[in-house]
Amino acid sequence: MWSLNGFRRGEPAVRQLSLTRDDFQYELPEELIAQRPAPSREASRLMVVDRSGPGLSHSRFADLGRWLPEGGLLVINDVRVVPARLWGRRNGGGVVETMILRPPSGEARAGTYDLECLARPARRLKPGDGIEYGPGLKAEVLDRGEQGRRVLRFFFARPPVETLETLGRMPLPPYIKRDKGGGNEADLDRERYQTVYAARPGAVAAPTAGLHFTPELIEDLKGRGFETAALTLFVGYGTFAPVRVRDLASHRMHSERMRVSAETAEAVRRARDLGRPVIAVGTTVVRTLESLARTGEGIRPYEGETDLFIYPGFEFRVVDHLVTNFHLPGSTLLMLVAAFAGRERILDAYRTAVQRRYRFFSYGDAMLIR
């Protein structure tokens, strides 16, 4: 296990700049926050930002291939979102909504697991309270966690992921509004809040840049000579956590698990050696690759934790191009993108996106930074 928090061994990973969270704000009309995905994945709009000069281009995600550099290596995050939002009934009455913040992995077997959760109404949950969620799943409240969270001891009669796939709902971001009943929208979210290449269960938030890809688009990119490689960052709910400190250097990033296989490490090393561009599909891929570059042992197979915080002044060592979505004002994701492309350039691009009525956040449109 290892941890990175804005530093690399022996020296800062970030050149200290006088920036605060207020430097990453922008005005966003609420109606531009996408509540539902585009009719088809690749139908999203694509803004192209060129770091080498001024100006923006506007396209469709289906045309991504024509904007990418030849011979590039696309690195994707193959994590799978677990339906970790549950509704149960507390012993003695009352409905309880529970959101498991770090669900067991796809390899986990039936058994007992102590898991930190968000719960509503949290104030009514006391140690010793029991909750029944449905066939094969119940829990007992153990303790109060930080920031209103609760630690629950879950009893899974079947493998946890299998149970949650049956009883749970997709853990959508708080800015996507849904009725409790769900209905057809719940089915839509189960399909569309998941990449087509999702393989490793364990996330409670989607790597949203990947939501735009279809099998046909991936095949088209391969036909154009692009190689793909997959890694895994188990995206946590902390990705939506606001920066609560004014001084960015004081912010502590949430920790997330990451896995990089021997095959992917070799593909990235080979691309770097041959001078082929590395294209990160999403900020989660950026964090994983740049964390890996700071282990002190280069790009190699790895499994561990990262809490690397990337903000302007950061020295990128691996990633050359980035496919991403439009992110929340003041968020760590926006800070990462600003570190990659330049704060003023990104804020200007976001202002243009608002003027042109792009759709924002998880179900919104995409941006290519090259």
N, C-alpha and C positions, 0 to 999 in steps of 0.2 A: 504494500500500500504506500502511496506517496501523495503529496499534496503540493500544489503550486498556487500562490496567491499574489500575482503581479510581480514575482521575482524569478530570476534564473540563478543558478548556483554561482555565487561569488560576486554578482553585480545586479543592479536593478534591471528588470526586463522593460521597464517603462521610464523614459526620460521624464523627469518630473516637470509638468506643465501647470500653470496657474489656471486650472479649469475646475468648475463646479458643476453640479447637476443642472443648474440654471442655464448653462451654456448649451444644453441639448434639448431645449424646449421648442415647440412649434405649435401653431394653431391648427387644430383639426376639427372640422365640423363633424358632429356625431354621426350624421347620415353616411359618411364615407367609411365608417367601420363596418366591414363586411360581416353580415349575419349569416350568410349562406354561401357556399362555394359557387363558382361560375358553373354554367350548365354542363361544361365538360372541362376536364383538368387543364388541357393545353390551350383552352380558349381565353385564359387570363391574359391581360395585357403585360407587356414587358418594356420597362424603361432601361435604356442602355446608357451607362455612365462611363465615360472614357477618362481615366486618370491623367492621360498625357496631354489633354487639351480641354478647352471650354466646349460647351454645347452638350445637348442631350439628344438621343434618338428614341423614337417610340415605335414599338413593334408588337408582335404577338408572341406568346411563349412557344407556340408551335413552330416558330421560325428561329428558335434559339441557336440551332446549328450554324446558321449563316453569320452569327455575331461572335462565335467562339473562335479562338486562335487554332490554327491547324495543328493536328497531332497532340491535342491536349489530353490529359488524364483527368477524368471527372471522378471525384471522390464523394461517395454518398454515405449517408447514415442509415443503416438498415434496421434501426430499432423499431420495435412494434409497440404501439400504445395499448395499454391494458385498460379495459373498462373498469376503472377503479373507483367510480362514484356509486355509492350504494344507499338504499333506503331500507331501514329496519325499524323494528318496534322494540322500544325499551320495556323491560320487565316492569310491570306496574302501569303501563300505558304511555302513549306518546310516540310519535314518529320521529326517527332520528336520521338525518342525512349525514353520511360519512364519506370522506374523500381520503383514500389511502395515499400517502405522500410518496412512499417508496415501496411499491408492491414487490413480492417475491419474484424471482426470475422464472423463466419458462422451465428450468430444470427442477424447480422446487417440488417436493412431494407433499402428499397429505400430511397434516400435522398441526402443530401449534406455533404461531408466529406473533411476536410482539412488534406492533407497527405503529408509527406515529401517524396521526390523522388530523384532518380538519373535521369538525363536527358541528352540527346545528340541531337543536339549540345547545351549545356547549355548556352553558351555565347550569343546565339541569343534569348533566352527566357527572356522577360522583364515583369515586373508586368503589368497586364491587358491583356496580350496576351491570346487568346483563342485557344484551341486544340480540334479537333474532332477525336474521336477514333473509332467510329462506332455506330450502332444503340443503343440508350439508354445510351450513355456515352460520356460526354464532360467535359472539365476542363478549369479553368482559373488560370493563374500564379499569385500567391499572393506576393511572396517574395523570396529573395535569402536566402538559408540556409547555414550551415557550409560546408566547404570542397567541394564547387561546387554543392551542392544540391539545390533543389528548393522546395518550398512549393506550392502545387497546390490545388485548390478547385475543387473537383470532384462532378459532378452531375450525380447520378445514378438513372435511371428511373426504374430499377429493383434492387433487393437485390444485393449488391456488389459482393459477392462470385459467385453468379449465372452469373452475367455479365462478370466477369473476366474469368470464366470457358469457356465462349463463345468466348470472344475477345482476351484473353491473351495467352501468351506462358510461359512455365515453366522457372523460374528464375535460370538458371544453373549457377554454379560458374564460375568466370572469366577464369579459366584455362581449361574449356571445350569449345572447339571452334565449332561453328555452323554457317552455312550460314544463311543469313537473311530470305531466303525463307522457311527454315525448312524442308518441305517435309516429307518423311517417318521418318526422324530422329526426327522431332517434335512429331510425334505420339509415337515413341519409348520412348522419354524422358517423355512424359505425363504419360506413364504407369510405366516406370522403375525408374524415379526419385521420387518415392512415395512408401512408405511401403505398404504391403498388408493389414496391420491393421490400416492404416491411417483413422481417424474418425473426428478430430476437425480442421476445416480449420483455417488458420491464420499464417502459416509459409512462409518464402521466401527462406528457405534452408531446405533440408531434413535431418533428423536424420540418417545419412548414414549407421551406423552400422546395422540398421534395414532393409536395402535394401536387405540383403542376405536371409532373412527369407521367406519361403513359407508356405501356409496353411498346407501342408503335413508335413513339418519339425516341425511346431508348434504342430501338433497333435502327432507326434512321441515323442517330448519332454514331452508332457503331459502324454503319455503312459509310459514313463520312470519314472514318479513320480515328474516331475517338475511342479511347480505352476507358473502362470503368473499373473502380475498385471500391470495396465496401469496408467501413469500419462501424463501430457501435459506440454511441454516447447515449446513456440511459437518461433522457431528458427529464428533469425533475420539475416540480411545481415552482421551485425557486426561480425558474426562468422568468416568472411574472412578478417576482419580488421587486418592489421599488427601491431605489437608492435612497436611504434615509439620512445619510450624512451629506453635508454640503460639500466637503472636501473629498474629491474622488479618491485620493491616496488613502483615505481612512476606511473606504468601503471594503467589506469582506464578502467575497463571492460565495454563493452556495456551492457545495461539493456535489459532483456527479461522477458516476462510474463510467469507465471507458474501456473498450477492448479494441486492439489492433492486431490482426492476424499476421502470420509470417508472409502470406501472399500479398496482402495490402502493403505491408512495410516494404517488401521487395519492389512492388510496382511504383511506390512513391520514390524510393531510392533510385530506381532505374530512370524514372522521368527526370529527376534532378540531375543525374549524371549525364543524360543525353541532351539536357537543355530544353526538354519539353515542358510546357506550362502545366502547373497543377491547378485545377479548377475545383474549388470547394463548393459543394452544393449545400449551402446553409452555414449559419454561424456555429452550429454544433460541430461541424466538420473542421472549421477553422480552429476552434478551441482545442479539439482533440489533436490535430496535427501540430499546432504550435506548442501545445503542452508536451507532446512527444519529443519535439526538438529541444526541449529544455530539461530532459532527464539526465543530461550529461553523457548519454550513450548513443546519441543519434537516433535515426529512424529505425526502429526495430520492433518486433512483436512485443506487445505490452498489455497488461491488464491491471488497472488500479483506479485511483481517484484523481480528479483534478478540480481545483477551485481557481484556476487561472482567470484573472480579470484583465481584459484587454480594453484599453482606452487610448486616446490620442497620445502619441509619443512612443507607442509600442513598436518594437522592431520585429517585423514579420520575416520568418526564416524559410517557410515552406510554401505558403499559399501565394499564387500569382493572380488569380481571378476568383471572383465570388458571385455566386447566384444566391439571392436572398429575397425576403419579402420586405414590406414597409413596417417599421417597428414603432412601438409606443414612445411618446415624448418622454425624455429623461430616463429611458431604460438602458440597462447594460448592453442590450443588443444594438441599440442605436449608437451607443458609444463605441462598440466594436466596429461597426460599419464606418463610423466617422474616423476611427483610427486607421482603417484600411484605405479610405478614399480621400480623407481630409474633411474636417468639420464643416467648413464653409461650403465646400462643394456639395456635401450631402444635404445640408440644410437648404441650400438653393434648390437641389433636386426635389426635396420633399415639398417645398413651396410650389414648385411647378406641378408636382403630382396632385396637390390639393386643387390648384387652378384647373387642371385637366380632368379632375374628378376620377382619379385612380381610386381603387378600393384598397383599404388598409388592413393590416394585421393578418391573422392566421389564415383566414379564408379569402384574403385579398390578392392583389396583383403582385408582380415580381419585378425585381431589378437585377440587372447584370452589371457588375463593376469590373472593368477590364483595363 
